Amino acid sequence: MRKFVVLGHRAITSADFKLDDLCGSTGRLDILLRCVNSAFFLSHAIRKDVEIALMLLGEPNPPKTVRIDGSEVKYLNPDERSTAALIRNALLQKGEGERKCSPGIYVSERNYREVLSNISKESKIYYLKEDGEDIRDAEFGPDCTFVLGDDQDLTPEEEEILMDYEPKKVSLGPISYHADHCITLVNNELDRRGPGSG
Ligand SMILES: C[S@@+](CC[C@H](N)C(=O)[O-])C[C@H]1O[C@@H](n2cnc3c(N)ncnc32)[C@H](O)[C@@H]1O
């Protein structure tokens, strides 16, 4: 299973936003929406063996974690607007614990440590960072989780928490790429290695 955790440092945590203004009024939720595209979409299919946790850390109700499971997800389309509508629906769901909002889409108030803690029980954690080990030289088992920032790098506090889970730092090269492009590059690298690698 291949997983991605994306930290949306300012991403809005209420459903009070307009689908027509995703760049301006959502704390850059648009970046996370593009990450969803990169994580799941193949030319004519959705990746079933991928999961993404979007950590929405902006105002007014942080944290909110939206988890999308490729093995179950339905109604996911490549346009950002319709994915934004699915996430807006998730943000409307009240309750406790992790709630299913639509097929394959779950919302919770799990914080970053809780998300990492859950994932680390069954998956090796990798920290995507420009100065890490070249991904081409890194080894990957069948269960890999990649943690990355949105348009901002992880804060020192977020890095410190991540270190508790003994991540391996891997690089896609010295140039800084957009978060969604990083996901595409990771998917490509692991796809080329074949089954058994992420
Ligand atoms: C758009 S970047 C964040 C800001 C960027 N580091 C900068 O200097 O503007 C988003 C995230 O993608 C990941 N990332 C970007 N380029 C990378 C690379 N070459 N190798 C590994 N991870 C990278 C990092 O996790 C980063 O926090």
The ligand as an ORCA input file, in Angstrom:
! r2SCAN-3c Opt
* xyz 0 1
  C       6.430     23.313     -2.913
  S       7.437     22.429     -1.794
  C       7.533     23.492     -0.411
  C       8.337     24.697     -0.541
  C       9.663     24.520     -1.220
  N      10.568     23.663     -0.460
  C      10.309     25.863     -1.521
  O      11.451     26.049     -1.272
  O       9.612     26.709     -2.038
  C       6.327     21.234     -1.189
  C       6.904     20.037     -0.538
  O       7.293     19.117     -1.528
  C       8.396     18.373     -1.108
  N       9.454     18.575     -2.096
  C       9.581     19.574     -2.992
  N      10.640     19.386     -3.797
  C      11.200     18.210     -3.397
  C      12.333     17.459     -3.831
  N      13.115     17.872     -4.814
  N      12.607     16.286     -3.195
  C      11.812     15.834     -2.192
  N      10.745     16.509     -1.740
  C      10.443     17.687     -2.314
  C       8.770     18.839      0.287
  O       8.163     17.974      1.225
  C       8.122     20.222      0.319
  O       7.785     20.605      1.626
*
